[in-house]
Amino acid sequence: MGVLVVGLAFMAVAVLFTLAAVAAVFKIVLRLILLPLLLVKFIVMGVVMLLVGPILFVVGLAAFLVTGLALAVPLLPLAALGLILWLLVRENRRPAVA
């Protein structure tokens, strides 16, 4: 019984390695056949990103600023309080004597 299990295990490993080797060869052949298309895809995507990249940058910058503004609005009362305190402290200082 143990010999049968070991034999089946060796057979499974052999089949696995055979399938892996065939898959690796198939993958290499497929990539060599499709390489020109991959190069064309790379060139087209580069040109598209040159055209779309600046637009995405401006949209992202606008979204970042709007998000920053939305997060800063709840802090406006604290900023107003800080401004009032700064104005009070600034008024009470004596001018420097030259």
Secondary structure as UniProt FT lines:
FT   HELIX           2..72
FT   HELIX           73..75
FT   HELIX           76..91
//
